[in-house]
Amino acid sequence: MTSRTRAARPLTFVLGIAALLASGCARHDGMNGAAAHAQSAQGTVLHVGYQRGGSLNLLRLRGDLERRLAPKGVTVQWLNFPAGPQLLEGIGANSVDIGSAGDTPPIFAQAAGVPLVYVANTPPSPKAEAVGQALIVPKDSPAKTLQDLRGKKIAFQKGSSANYFLVQALGQVGLKYSDVQPTYLSPPDAQAAFASGSIDGWVIWDPFLSIARHTTGARILRDGANLPTSGGFYLASRTFAVEHPDLVKAVLEEAKKAGDWSHDHSHEAAQILSPDLGLDVPTLEQIVRNGYTTNYREITPEVIALQQKEADAFANIGLIPQKIDVRQATLTPEQYARLAPAQEPQVAEKIKEITR
């Protein structure tokens, strides 16, 4: 989007089981991962990971996926996570079948050995890329430029899109990652730290960005303009994507329909989201117009190239232990075709280039 199109997160977090899953635990149903996926195959439960500020939240609130899958005997269980890294841990623990996150979480997850695959991309709209994420400082902060934050505490979720935002932004002004004090906090913890004044800056996305600006008068020191990103992704475990393409396809198609609808009905979309996010309708309507709810596009060589560039950047500064090959987290052209059989011929040809 989310989000620059990057996965944004909730105002009020009801973690419950999601927090337990994010800690690395599998489902508490007495099944191992393979058995859990078999249950989904029988049409019992589809486990979808989401963040309240992400594109899947609108789909959850509209109930479209449930209506589509109910005749097939499939129940949808939505699992809320505070950020993409925790959601990817859920995929690694066989607790999540499919979910959405920003560009950075799958890189860290792949480096940690999570058997994930990219199933589709959520491209950043120009507007969302520029204003959907920013580095903010308190309204009375003396900092006027990024250089003024040398040696200061900057909070963000480690392994999230905010992490790459900071790496790129610092590099553009000649600063190293080590020139600041990275303070790894989840969005809700960072929100509290920012309000209390215990951190000097915060890299965050909408709707947290808008919330901070409205409630604390936070000032944007650097927005997302000219910080290229591949956007966000729909992600699944490899086993689930290969064995249950019909369910993956259903999620992607219904997510696209909800996104397409919101583009022409931003006010109505904001009304649906407002009670869940705790933001007023006019503010949310503008966020939606900026690209809050997104379409999806196929995984292309261009998308993978952007991801590889990002992964290499993290390896070069030691934030992931070794270089990774992003292509190892992709499917074959034939497998992608089963997820989106209506692809145009030229798209299928592009996808073939990924595995070359």
C-alpha positions in Angstrom: 0.0 0.0 0.0 0.7 -0.8 2.2 1.9 2.3 2.5 4.1 3.8 0.1 2.2 0.5 -0.8 3.5 -1.2 2.3 1.6 -3.1 4.8 0.2 -0.7 7.4 -0.9 -1.7 10.9 -3.7 -1.2 13.4 -4.4 1.6 15.8 -5.8 -0.8 18.4 -4.2 -4.1 18.6 -6.2 -7.1 19.9 -3.4 -9.6 19.6 -4.9 -12.6 21.4 -3.9 -15.7 19.4 -2.0 -13.6 16.8 0.5 -12.6 19.4 1.0 -16.3 20.4 1.4 -17.3 16.7 3.8 -14.5 16.1 6.1 -15.8 18.8 6.7 -18.8 16.7 4.1 -21.3 18.0 2.1 -23.5 15.6 -1.7 -23.9 15.7 -2.9 -25.3 19.0 -5.1 -27.9 17.3 -2.9 -30.9 17.8 -1.8 -31.0 14.1 1.5 -30.6 12.6 2.0 -28.3 9.7 1.2 -30.9 7.0 -2.0 -31.9 8.8 -3.1 -28.3 9.2 -2.7 -27.7 5.4 -4.6 -30.9 4.7 -7.5 -29.5 6.8 -7.6 -26.5 4.6 -7.5 -28.7 1.5 -10.7 -30.4 2.8 -12.4 -27.0 2.8 -12.5 -26.6 6.6 -10.4 -23.5 7.5 -8.4 -21.0 5.5 -6.1 -19.1 7.8 -5.4 -15.6 6.5 -2.9 -13.3 8.2 -3.6 -9.5 8.0 -2.7 -6.2 9.6 -5.5 -3.8 10.3 -3.9 -1.1 8.2 -3.2 -3.5 5.3 -5.1 -4.1 2.1 -6.6 -7.4 3.3 -8.4 -5.6 6.2 -11.0 -4.1 3.9 -11.7 -7.5 2.4 -12.1 -8.9 5.9 -14.5 -6.2 7.0 -16.6 -6.6 3.8 -16.9 -10.3 4.2 -16.5 -11.1 0.4 -14.1 -14.0 0.9 -16.4 -15.7 3.3 -19.4 -15.4 0.9 -17.4 -16.8 -1.9 -16.0 -19.8 0.0 -18.9 -20.7 2.2 -20.7 -22.7 -0.5 -17.5 -24.8 -0.8 -17.6 -25.5 3.0 -14.5 -23.3 3.7 -14.4 -21.2 6.8 -12.1 -18.2 6.9 -10.1 -17.5 10.0 -8.5 -14.1 10.1 -5.4 -13.7 12.3 -4.3 -10.2 13.2 -0.6 -9.3 13.4 1.1 -6.0 14.4 3.5 -6.0 11.5 4.8 -8.0 8.5 7.7 -9.8 10.3 5.3 -11.3 12.9 3.0 -12.4 10.1 5.8 -14.1 8.3 6.7 -15.9 11.5 3.1 -17.2 11.5 3.7 -18.6 7.9 6.9 -20.2 9.1 5.1 -21.8 12.0 2.3 -23.2 9.8 -0.2 -21.0 11.5 -0.9 -18.8 8.5 -1.8 -20.0 5.0 -1.6 -16.7 3.2 -1.3 -13.1 4.1 0.1 -9.7 3.0 3.1 -7.7 4.1 5.5 -5.1 2.8 8.6 -5.6 0.6 11.1 -6.1 3.5 9.5 -8.8 5.7 9.8 -11.6 3.1 13.5 -10.8 2.7 14.3 -11.3 6.4 12.0 -14.3 6.5 13.7 -16.0 3.6 17.1 -15.3 5.1 15.8 -17.0 8.3 14.7 -20.1 6.4 11.0 -19.6 6.3 9.6 -21.6 3.3 7.6 -18.8 1.9 6.7 -17.9 -1.7 5.7 -14.6 -3.4 2.2 -15.2 -4.9 1.4 -11.7 -6.0 2.6 -8.1 -5.8 0.8 -5.0 -4.5 2.3 -2.2 -6.5 2.8 1.2 -4.9 0.7 4.0 -6.3 2.8 7.1 -6.9 0.9 9.0 -4.2 1.1 6.3 -1.6 4.8 5.7 -2.3 5.5 9.4 -1.5 3.1 10.1 1.4 2.1 6.7 2.8 5.3 6.3 4.9 7.6 8.8 6.5 10.2 9.6 9.1 8.6 11.8 11.7 9.9 13.8 14.6 8.1 15.4 17.5 6.7 18.8 16.7 9.2 20.6 18.9 12.2 18.6 17.7 15.2 20.8 16.7 15.9 18.4 13.8 15.5 20.0 10.4 17.3 17.5 8.2 18.3 13.8 8.4 21.8 14.9 9.3 20.4 16.4 12.5 19.5 12.9 13.6 23.1 11.7 13.7 23.5 9.7 16.9 19.8 9.9 17.7 17.3 7.2 18.4 15.1 6.3 15.5 12.4 3.7 16.0 10.9 1.3 13.6 9.9 -2.3 13.2 13.0 -4.3 12.4 12.6 -6.2 9.2 9.7 -4.1 8.0 9.4 -1.7 5.1 10.4 1.0 7.5 13.8 -0.6 7.9 14.5 -0.3 4.2 13.1 3.2 4.1 15.7 4.3 6.7 18.5 2.5 4.9 17.7 4.3 1.7 17.0 7.7 3.2 20.3 7.7 5.2 22.3 6.6 2.2 20.9 9.4 0.0 22.4 12.0 2.4 25.7 10.3 3.0 24.9 8.8 6.4 25.5 5.2 7.4 23.1 3.0 9.2 25.5 3.0 12.1 25.3 6.8 12.2 22.0 6.6 14.1 20.8 4.5 16.9 18.3 2.1 15.4 15.6 1.4 18.0 13.7 -1.7 17.1 10.1 -1.4 18.3 6.8 -2.8 17.0 4.3 -0.1 15.8 2.3 0.0 19.0 5.4 0.2 21.2 6.9 2.8 19.0 3.7 4.8 19.1 3.9 4.9 22.9 7.6 5.7 22.9 7.0 8.6 20.4 4.2 10.0 22.5 6.4 9.9 25.6 9.4 11.6 23.9 11.7 8.7 24.6 12.7 8.4 20.9 13.9 11.1 18.5 12.3 9.9 15.3 10.0 7.2 14.0 9.7 5.6 10.6 6.1 4.6 10.2 3.3 4.1 7.6 -0.4 4.9 7.4 -2.6 4.8 9.3 -0.1 5.2 12.2 1.5 8.1 10.3 -1.8 10.0 10.2 -2.7 9.1 13.7 0.7 10.5 15.0 0.3 13.7 13.1 -3.2 14.3 14.3 -2.7 13.4 17.9 0.8 14.7 18.6 1.4 17.2 15.9 4.3 15.1 14.6 6.3 16.7 11.8 7.5 14.8 8.7 11.3 15.1 8.3 11.5 12.8 5.3 8.7 11.3 3.2 8.9 8.4 0.8 9.5 10.4 -2.4 12.4 9.0 -4.5 12.8 6.0 -2.4 11.9 3.2 -4.9 10.3 0.1 -3.6 8.5 -2.9 -5.1 5.5 -2.3 -2.9 4.0 -5.1 -0.9 3.2 -8.7 -1.4 0.7 -11.5 -0.9 2.7 -14.4 0.5 2.1 -18.0 1.4 3.9 -21.1 2.5 5.2 -22.9 -0.5 3.3 -26.1 0.4 0.0 -24.3 0.7 0.5 -22.3 -2.6 1.3 -25.4 -4.5 -1.3 -27.7 -3.0 -4.2 -25.2 -2.8 -4.0 -22.8 -5.7 -7.8 -22.5 -5.8 -7.8 -21.0 -2.3 -4.9 -18.7 -3.1 -6.6 -17.6 -6.3 -9.8 -16.9 -4.3 -8.0 -14.6 -1.9 -6.2 -12.7 -4.7 -9.3 -12.2 -6.8 -11.5 -11.1 -3.9 -8.7 -8.7 -2.6 -8.5 -7.2 -6.1 -12.3 -6.7 -6.3 -12.3 -5.0 -2.9 -9.4 -2.8 -4.0 -11.0 -1.9 -7.3 -14.3 -1.1 -5.5 -12.5 1.2 -3.0 -10.9 3.2 -5.8 -14.3 4.4 -7.0 -16.0 4.4 -3.5 -13.3 5.9 -1.2 -15.9 7.4 1.1 -17.8 4.2 1.6 -14.5 2.3 2.1 -13.5 4.9 4.7 -16.8 4.4 6.5 -16.2 0.6 6.7 -12.6 1.1 8.0 -13.2 3.9 10.4 -14.6 2.0 13.4 -11.9 -0.6 13.1 -9.0 1.8 12.8 -10.2 4.5 15.1 -9.6 7.2 12.5 -12.2 9.7 11.3 -13.8 9.1 7.9 -12.3 12.2 6.1 -8.8 11.3 7.1 -9.3 7.7 6.0 -10.9 8.7 2.8 -7.8 10.6 1.9 -5.6 7.6 2.8 -7.7 5.4 0.6 -7.3 7.8 -2.3 -3.5 7.8 -1.7 -3.4 4.1 -2.4 -4.3 2.5 1.0 -6.2 -0.3 -0.6 -4.3 -1.7 -3.6 -4.8 -4.0 -6.5 -2.4 -6.9 -7.2 -0.2 -7.6 -10.1 1.8 -10.6 -11.2 5.3 -11.4 -10.0 7.5 -10.2 -12.8 11.3 -10.1 -13.4 11.2 -6.4 -12.6 9.5 -6.9 -9.3 12.0 -9.7 -8.4 14.9 -7.4 -9.4 13.8 -4.7 -7.0 13.5 -7.3 -4.2 17.0 -8.6 -5.0 18.4 -5.1 -4.9 16.9 -4.6 -1.5 18.0 -8.0 -0.2 21.6 -7.3 -1.3 21.5 -3.9 0.5 20.6 -5.6 3.8 23.2 -8.3 3.3 25.9 -5.6 2.6 25.3 -3.9 5.9 24.9 -7.1 7.9 21.2 -7.0 8.7 20.7 -10.4 7.2 23.4 -13.0 7.7 24.1 -13.8 4.1 23.0 -12.9 0.6 19.9 -14.6 -0.6 18.5 -15.4 -4.0 15.0 -14.0 -4.1 14.1 -16.2 -7.1 14.2 -19.2 -4.7 11.0 -17.9 -3.1 9.1 -17.8 -6.4 6.9 -20.4 -8.1 7.1 -21.9 -11.6 5.3 -20.2 -14.5 2.8 -23.1 -14.5 2.1 -22.7 -10.8 1.6 -18.9 -11.1 -0.8 -19.6 -14.0 -3.0 -21.7 -11.7 -3.2 -18.7 -9.3 -4.3 -16.3 -12.0 -5.4 -18.2 -15.1 -6.8 -15.1 -16.7 -3.3 -13.7 -17.3 -2.6 -12.2 -20.7 -0.1 -14.2 -22.8 2.6 -11.5 -22.5 2.4 -11.8 -18.7 3.1 -15.5 -18.8 6.2 -14.8 -21.0 7.5 -12.3 -18.4 7.0 -14.8 -15.6 9.1 -17.4 -17.4 12.0 -15.1 -17.3 12.0 -15.2 -13.5 13.4 -18.8 -13.3 16.0 -18.4 -16.1 
